[in-house]
Amino acid sequence: MNKYKTNIILILSFVVSLFLFDWAFFRTGQYLLPNESPWNTNHFFNFLYEYQRISRTEKTKPRILVLGSSIAYYSISAELLSAELKVRTGIDYEIIYLAYAGNSPLYVYLLLGWLFPLKPDLVVYPINFIDYRLHRTYVMFPEGKNEDVDEQILNRDALSFAEAPQSLWVFPWETLSEVGSSMDMAEKAKYFFAGLFSFYKDQDFYLTNLQNIYNHRFGRNTSYHAYMGVNIPEGINALGWTGKKFSFYPIEKMKVGKEGIWLEITPFLLREGKVELVFTTDSGRKQVVTFDSSGWKQVFLEPRFFDFKEMVTAELSSVWYANSAMGAYLDYHLDPMGVRLQQTFGLASPPKNEQYSRPKRSEDFRYISMDDAQYESYFYYRLLEGLELRPGIGYLVALEKAKKRIAKEKFRPVFHFAYLKKISQIFEAKGIPLLIVNNPENPLSLSWYENSDWYEGYLKFLGSLASQSVHVSDMRHDLPMQGFSDFHHFTYPGMEQMNPIYAKEIVNLFSK
């Protein structure tokens, strides 16, 4: 009997220890560390980290919550919107996000229990065709139609791990509640275990931030998804590639005898032979570095560059073009490319907590000077050509086909539309203002289906959601094509153009 009691005590001690460890690190501890994942990466960790941050922050001013998918944080800048509202109203608003890439209405519905404790004074929900996942019908049923597909199949697909890993990683309990009855026992057990233990739920993404923290302090920072170093006046793209020239202020660790600078040289830059990189300053300081092989190269700035603070300009003797490259370097754009900088280039200490702070990148500005004809040509080339060489654009091609196919159908308010209606009804019942925005769409992709019975039905559906607390604004034509990087996502200048328009709509709501 004593042995039996001892075993019971040991088992209970193990279970309690497991829960304590899970709570101490995975549920709490990892969100107290600095978040060093860049904007628009490590999506679910960034989302959970931001939610934990907001939950710990006392509400001290009117709070506007931006809800939705990547459409939300590509469209609305917390900094720009709060500044615009301050100018228009004299009031300081806190702008927060409950958004991650792929957060469609069904997933938003499952997160409403997370949203209301944040006590928003207004929720702004920019939404677009991409959020409704209508292309999935045509993927699963090549001859099928959205107007007559079985809604239950779509719901089950939308909450499968393959299509929505957030169903396990973010809201396993809510997923079980919504579609658990259609799961087999093994699936149910997986979601149940994920709900109980965050170490199981977070296993596929929690290490990313820890690796970032380590690499930013002890590594070369040459293996990364998104650049997060100093701003480069001449521009730098999201992956850290410069143009022919790039300027920066030197910091101590770039000096000879220190860490230096790591630069990636591609074989395409060396097609015509050796390449020179010349560092100069306005005061006449100069250093020349020659490269004759590809790969990541370590460069040290000579001591004279540190005699006094002065911007250094580095210029390459040649450039390369991604559309004539191969493998991972192949891309269909016409930007002249230089070298790739290490992720935290030019920073003495790594950046942190920038999960919803959008940086300016060179690709955002490539369309500004184009007329409509030039942009249209570039649009089809950049986004839709070369699928056999660029399988990554398959999603865009599927969306194009879906828009053109649905233009021949009748609108049917099922699947994500049904959840959008449920969301609206819940906000109306709670008396919390909700602004649903039919967000701007690229005029080129909008033209594929705008003048259809389906789109007319869609607009009527959106209009039917309006009530005393729910407001609907149709902004689909409010941004020219040059403000889009694809069908739905804004460039940085496009975001700058739209934030005063969002602010005007918000001010109108608060004045009612």
C-alpha positions in Angstrom: 0.0 0.0 0.0 2.9 2.4 0.8 4.5 1.6 -2.5 1.1 2.3 -4.2 0.8 5.7 -2.4 4.4 6.5 -3.3 3.7 5.8 -7.0 0.6 8.0 -6.9 2.5 10.8 -5.3 5.3 10.5 -7.8 2.9 10.6 -10.7 1.0 13.6 -9.3 4.3 15.4 -8.6 5.3 14.8 -12.2 2.0 16.1 -13.6 2.1 19.1 -11.3 5.7 19.8 -12.3 4.8 19.5 -15.9 2.0 22.1 -15.6 4.2 24.4 -13.6 7.0 24.2 -16.1 4.6 24.7 -19.0 3.1 27.8 -17.2 6.4 29.2 -16.2 8.1 29.2 -19.6 5.6 28.5 -22.4 2.5 30.3 -21.1 4.4 33.2 -19.4 8.1 33.2 -19.6 8.7 33.3 -23.3 6.5 36.4 -23.6 8.6 38.2 -21.1 11.7 37.9 -23.2 12.2 40.5 -25.9 10.6 39.7 -29.2 13.3 39.9 -31.9 11.2 38.5 -34.8 10.8 41.0 -37.6 7.5 42.4 -38.9 5.4 40.0 -41.0 7.4 36.9 -40.0 7.0 34.2 -37.3 3.3 35.1 -37.6 1.7 33.1 -34.8 4.4 33.9 -32.2 4.2 37.6 -33.1 0.4 37.4 -32.7 0.5 35.7 -29.4 3.4 37.9 -28.1 1.4 41.0 -29.0 -1.7 39.7 -27.4 0.2 39.0 -24.2 1.7 42.5 -24.3 -1.7 44.2 -24.7 -3.2 42.0 -22.0 -0.5 43.2 -19.5 -0.9 46.8 -20.5 -3.4 49.0 -18.6 -5.8 50.8 -20.8 -5.2 54.6 -20.3 -6.7 56.1 -23.4 -9.4 55.3 -26.0 -8.5 52.0 -27.7 -9.0 51.2 -31.3 -8.5 47.5 -32.2 -7.5 46.6 -35.8 -8.8 43.2 -36.5 -8.2 40.7 -39.3 -5.5 39.2 -41.5 -2.3 40.6 -43.1 -4.7 42.9 -44.9 -5.1 44.7 -41.5 -1.4 45.4 -40.8 -0.5 46.1 -44.4 -3.3 48.7 -44.5 -3.3 50.4 -41.1 -0.3 51.8 -39.4 -0.8 52.3 -35.7 1.6 55.2 -35.7 0.2 56.9 -38.8 -3.4 56.4 -37.8 -3.0 57.6 -34.2 -1.1 60.7 -35.5 -3.9 61.5 -38.0 -6.6 61.0 -35.4 -4.7 63.3 -33.0 -4.7 66.0 -35.7 -8.4 65.6 -36.5 -9.7 65.2 -32.9 -7.1 66.4 -30.5 -7.4 63.0 -28.7 -4.7 60.4 -28.2 -5.9 57.0 -29.3 -4.2 53.7 -28.6 -4.1 51.5 -31.8 -3.7 47.8 -31.2 -3.8 44.8 -33.4 -5.5 41.4 -33.2 -4.3 40.2 -36.6 -2.1 37.6 -38.3 -1.7 36.4 -41.8 -4.6 34.3 -42.9 -7.0 35.4 -40.1 -10.3 34.9 -42.0 -13.7 35.5 -40.5 -14.1 31.9 -39.1 -10.8 32.3 -37.1 -11.8 35.8 -36.1 -15.1 34.4 -34.7 -13.2 31.8 -32.7 -11.0 34.6 -31.2 -13.9 36.9 -30.1 -13.4 35.5 -26.6 -9.9 36.9 -26.7 -11.0 40.3 -28.2 -13.6 41.6 -25.7 -11.4 41.5 -22.6 -9.1 44.0 -24.3 -12.0 46.6 -24.0 -11.8 48.2 -27.4 -13.8 51.4 -27.9 -13.9 50.6 -31.6 -12.9 47.6 -33.7 -11.9 48.3 -37.3 -12.0 45.2 -39.6 -10.6 45.7 -43.1 -11.5 42.7 -45.2 -11.1 41.6 -48.8 -11.7 38.8 -51.2 -8.5 37.0 -50.1 -9.9 36.7 -46.5 -12.9 34.5 -47.6 -10.7 31.7 -49.0 -13.2 31.1 -51.8 -10.4 29.6 -54.0 -10.4 26.5 -51.7 -13.6 25.3 -53.3 -12.0 25.1 -56.7 -8.8 23.5 -55.3 -10.9 20.7 -53.6 -13.5 20.4 -56.3 -12.0 21.5 -59.7 -15.5 21.4 -61.3 -17.3 22.7 -58.3 -18.9 26.1 -57.5 -19.1 28.2 -54.4 -22.8 28.7 -55.0 -23.6 25.1 -54.3 -20.6 23.5 -52.5 -21.3 21.7 -49.1 -20.5 24.3 -46.5 -19.6 21.7 -43.8 -16.7 20.5 -46.0 -15.4 24.0 -46.4 -15.6 24.6 -42.6 -13.8 21.3 -41.9 -11.1 22.1 -44.4 -10.7 25.6 -43.0 -9.9 24.2 -39.6 -7.6 21.4 -40.7 -4.1 21.7 -39.5 -2.7 21.6 -43.1 -4.8 24.7 -44.1 -4.9 26.4 -40.7 -2.1 25.5 -38.3 -3.4 28.2 -36.1 -6.3 25.9 -35.3 -3.8 23.9 -33.2 -1.2 26.6 -32.4 -3.5 29.5 -31.4 -7.0 28.3 -30.5 -7.1 24.5 -30.0 -10.0 24.6 -27.5 -12.1 26.8 -29.8 -11.4 24.5 -32.7 -12.5 21.4 -30.7 -15.7 23.3 -29.8 -16.5 24.2 -33.4 -15.5 21.1 -35.4 -14.5 18.5 -32.8 -17.5 16.4 -33.5 -16.2 15.6 -37.0 -12.7 14.7 -35.8 -11.4 11.2 -35.2 -10.1 10.3 -31.7 -6.5 10.8 -32.6 -7.2 14.3 -33.9 -9.3 15.2 -30.9 -6.5 13.9 -28.6 -3.9 16.1 -30.4 -6.0 19.3 -30.0 -6.9 18.4 -26.4 -3.2 18.0 -25.5 -2.4 21.2 -27.3 -5.1 23.0 -25.2 -3.6 21.6 -22.0 0.1 22.1 -22.7 1.6 25.1 -24.5 4.9 23.3 -24.9 3.1 20.9 -27.3 1.0 23.7 -28.9 4.0 26.0 -29.5 6.6 23.3 -30.4 6.7 24.4 -34.1 7.5 28.1 -33.6 8.6 29.0 -30.1 12.3 28.3 -30.9 12.3 30.9 -33.7 12.4 33.8 -31.3 15.0 32.1 -29.0 17.2 31.5 -32.1 16.8 35.2 -33.1 17.8 36.3 -29.6 20.9 34.0 -29.6 22.0 34.9 -33.2 21.6 38.6 -32.7 24.1 38.4 -29.9 26.4 35.6 -30.8 25.9 34.8 -34.5 26.7 36.3 -37.8 23.1 37.1 -38.6 23.4 35.9 -42.1 20.6 33.3 -42.1 17.3 35.1 -41.9 13.9 35.8 -43.5 13.5 39.6 -43.1 16.0 42.4 -42.7 15.8 44.4 -39.6 18.9 46.5 -39.5 19.4 50.3 -39.9 17.4 52.1 -42.6 19.4 52.5 -45.8 18.8 55.9 -47.5 19.1 54.5 -51.0 16.7 51.7 -50.0 17.0 48.0 -49.0 14.5 45.3 -49.8 12.7 43.0 -47.3 15.4 40.3 -47.7 18.2 42.6 -47.1 19.4 43.3 -50.6 20.9 46.7 -51.4 21.1 48.4 -54.8 24.3 49.6 -56.4 24.9 52.0 -53.5 24.1 51.9 -49.8 25.0 54.4 -47.1 25.3 54.0 -43.3 27.0 55.3 -40.2 29.8 53.1 -39.1 29.7 51.5 -35.6 32.5 50.2 -33.5 31.9 46.5 -34.3 32.6 47.1 -38.0 36.2 48.0 -37.2 39.3 45.9 -38.0 39.8 43.5 -35.1 36.1 43.4 -34.3 33.1 41.6 -35.9 33.3 43.5 -39.2 30.5 43.5 -41.7 29.0 40.4 -43.4 27.9 40.8 -47.0 26.5 38.2 -49.4 28.0 38.1 -52.9 26.0 36.2 -55.5 27.6 34.4 -58.4 25.3 36.5 -60.7 27.1 39.6 -59.4 30.4 38.1 -60.6 29.3 37.1 -64.1 31.6 39.6 -65.7 34.5 39.0 -63.3 35.7 40.5 -60.1 33.6 43.2 -58.3 34.8 46.2 -56.4 33.0 47.7 -53.4 34.3 51.2 -52.7 33.6 52.8 -49.3 33.9 56.6 -49.3 32.9 59.6 -47.2 32.4 63.3 -47.9 35.7 64.1 -46.1 37.7 62.0 -48.6 38.2 58.8 -46.7 38.2 55.8 -49.0 38.6 52.0 -48.9 38.4 49.5 -51.7 37.4 45.8 -51.3 37.5 43.3 -54.2 35.5 40.1 -54.4 36.2 37.3 -56.8 34.1 34.5 -55.3 30.5 34.2 -54.1 29.1 33.6 -50.6 29.0 35.5 -47.4 32.1 37.7 -47.0 33.5 39.4 -44.0 34.7 43.0 -44.5 36.4 45.3 -41.9 36.3 49.0 -42.1 39.7 50.7 -41.6 40.3 52.7 -38.4 40.3 56.1 -40.1 36.5 55.7 -40.7 36.0 56.1 -37.0 38.0 59.3 -36.4 34.7 61.2 -36.3 31.1 60.4 -37.1 30.4 60.7 -40.8 28.1 58.7 -43.1 29.9 56.1 -45.3 28.7 55.4 -48.8 29.5 52.0 -50.3 29.2 51.6 -54.1 29.6 48.5 -56.2 31.3 48.4 -59.6 28.4 46.4 -61.0 24.9 45.0 -60.2 22.9 41.9 -60.9 19.2 41.3 -61.8 17.0 38.7 -60.1 15.0 37.9 -63.3 18.2 36.6 -64.9 19.3 34.6 -61.9 18.5 31.0 -61.0 17.4 28.9 -58.1 16.5 30.7 -54.9 17.7 34.0 -56.3 15.3 34.0 -59.2 12.5 36.6 -59.0 10.5 38.5 -61.6 11.3 42.1 -60.9 13.6 44.7 -62.6 15.3 46.2 -59.5 19.1 46.4 -59.8 20.5 44.3 -57.0 23.7 44.6 -55.0 24.8 42.8 -51.9 22.8 41.3 -49.1 23.5 42.8 -45.6 23.4 40.8 -42.4 20.1 41.0 -40.6 21.0 43.5 -37.9 23.4 45.6 -40.0 24.4 48.9 -38.5 22.9 48.3 -35.1 24.9 48.2 -31.9 22.1 46.2 -30.2 19.3 44.2 -31.8 15.8 45.7 -32.3 12.9 44.3 -30.3 9.2 44.3 -30.1 8.7 45.4 -33.7 6.1 42.7 -34.5 3.5 45.2 -35.8 5.8 48.1 -36.8 6.1 48.1 -40.6 9.5 49.1 -42.1 10.0 50.9 -45.4 11.5 48.6 -48.1 12.7 49.4 -51.6 10.1 47.2 -53.3 7.4 49.4 -51.8 8.5 52.3 -53.9 9.1 50.7 -57.3 5.7 51.7 -58.7 5.4 55.4 -57.7 6.6 56.8 -61.0 4.8 54.3 -63.2 1.7 55.2 -65.3 -1.2 52.8 -65.5 0.0 51.0 -68.6 3.5 50.5 -67.2 2.1 49.3 -63.9 -0.3 46.8 -65.6 2.5 45.3 -67.6 4.7 45.0 -64.5 1.7 43.6 -62.5 1.2 40.6 -64.8 4.9 40.0 -65.2 5.7 40.3 -61.5 2.8 38.3 -60.1 1.4 35.8 -62.6 4.1 34.8 -65.1 6.5 31.9 -64.9 4.6 29.6 -62.6 6.7 26.6 -63.7 9.8 28.4 -62.5 8.2 30.1 -59.5 5.9 27.7 -57.7 5.6 30.2 -54.9 3.2 32.3 -57.0 0.7 29.4 -57.2 -1.5 31.0 -54.5 -1.8 34.2 -56.6 -2.6 32.2 -59.7 -5.3 30.3 -57.8 -6.8 33.6 -56.6 -6.8 35.0 -60.1 -8.7 31.9 -61.4 -11.1 32.0 -58.4 -12.0 35.7 -59.1 -12.7 34.9 -62.8 -14.7 31.8 -62.0 -16.8 33.3 -59.3 -17.7 36.2 -61.6 -19.9 33.6 -63.4 -21.7 32.5 -60.2 -24.4 33.9 -57.8 -23.4 35.1 -54.4 -24.2 32.7 -51.6 -23.5 33.9 -48.0 -22.1 30.7 -46.5 -18.7 29.7 -45.1 -16.7 32.8 -44.0 -19.6 35.0 -44.9 -21.8 33.2 -42.4 -19.2 33.8 -39.7 -18.8 37.4 -40.6 -22.6 37.8 -40.0 -22.3 36.0 -36.7 -19.4 38.4 -35.7 -21.6 41.4 -36.6 -24.5 40.1 -34.6 -22.3 39.5 -31.5 -21.0 43.1 -31.7 -24.5 44.4 -32.1 -25.6 42.5 -29.1 -22.7 43.8 -27.0 -23.1 47.3 -28.3 -19.4 47.6 -29.2 -18.8 49.7 -32.4 -17.5 47.6 -35.3 -16.4 49.2 -38.6 -16.2 46.6 -41.4 -14.3 48.0 -44.3 -14.6 46.6 -47.8 -10.9 47.3 -48.2 -9.4 48.8 -51.4 -8.5 46.2 -54.1 -6.1 46.6 -56.9 -8.2 47.9 -59.8 -6.7 45.3 -62.2 -7.7 42.3 -60.1 -11.0 44.0 -59.1 -11.9 44.3 -62.8 -12.0 40.5 -63.1 -15.2 40.2 -61.1 -16.5 43.6 -60.0 -19.2 43.9 -62.7 -20.8 40.5 -61.9 -23.9 39.3 -60.1 -21.7 37.8 -57.5 -20.1 41.1 -56.6 -23.4 42.9 -56.6 -24.7 40.2 -54.2 -21.6 40.6 -52.0 -22.1 44.3 -51.7 -25.7 43.8 -50.7 -24.6 41.2 -48.1 -22.1 43.7 -46.6 -24.8 46.3 -46.5 -27.2 43.9 -44.7 -24.7 43.7 -41.8 -25.1 47.3 -40.8 -26.9 48.1 -37.6 -26.7 50.6 -34.8 -23.3 49.3 -33.7 -22.0 47.7 -36.9 -20.9 50.1 -39.7 -19.9 49.2 -43.2 -17.7 51.3 -45.4 -17.0 50.5 -49.1 -13.5 51.7 -49.9 -12.8 49.4 -52.8 -11.9 52.3 -55.2 -10.0 54.5 -52.8 -6.5 53.6 -53.8 -4.9 53.6 -57.3 -3.2 50.6 -58.6 0.3 52.0 -57.9 -0.5 51.7 -54.2 -0.7 47.9 -54.3 2.1 45.3 -54.3 -0.3 42.5 -55.4 -4.1 42.1 -55.6 -4.9 43.3 -52.0 -1.8 44.3 -50.0 -0.7 47.9 -50.0 2.8 49.2 -50.6 4.1 51.5 -47.9 3.1 54.7 -49.8 -0.3 53.1 -50.4 -0.6 52.6 -46.7 0.4 56.2 -46.1 -2.3 57.3 -48.6 -5.1 55.3 -47.0 -4.5 56.1 -43.3 -6.1 59.6 -43.5 -9.1 58.0 -45.3 -9.5 55.4 -42.4 -9.1 58.3 -39.9 -11.8 60.3 -41.6 -14.2 57.4 -41.4 -13.4 56.7 -37.8 -13.9 60.4 -36.8 -17.3 60.3 -38.5 -18.3 57.3 -36.5 -17.2 58.8 -33.2 -19.1 62.0 -34.0 -22.4 60.2 -34.4 
